[in-house]
């Protein structure tokens, strides 16, 4: 485990993952199994990039499945959401990752309401929802400017219903 952590410290993520997988497969009853499983996700997360972050999310979800009551489970859920946050685009781009980030962070709120990580999660959720609301606002404004009042109205209503704290709510 220490060798894997040292490899991660030196940005040798593939070596760290290989060492951790060896630990997991060779010593299934080890006290380090949970930490090793979480560290595999951390190695993907630290590596970055869209493929690595998607793999990190899978590892974190896997960790939560195998160790739902572990003290690290809330952090794993938060990092699963953060993997999507790192992949988010601007409000005028594809909002798929933003919606996935919102779903993961909302799941955190439901599963771990007493977690000390809660203030960070709420802050990130607020940022994610601001991007989603801005994306909807841009579409609503487009419809409004084109004279499609029905379409604009439904978008503005959706913003006020789904994102009551939207910073530009007064504009809609």
Buried (B, 14 or more C-beta within 10 A) or exposed (E): BEEBBEBBEEEBBEBBBBBBBEBBEEEEEEEBBBBBBBBBBBBBBBBBEEEBBBBBBBBBBBBBEEBEEBEBBBBBBBBBBBBBBBBBEEBEEEBEBBBBBBBBBBBBBEEBEEBEBBEBBEEBBEBBBBBBBBBBBEBBBEBBEEEBEEBBEEBBEBBEEEBEEBEEBEEB
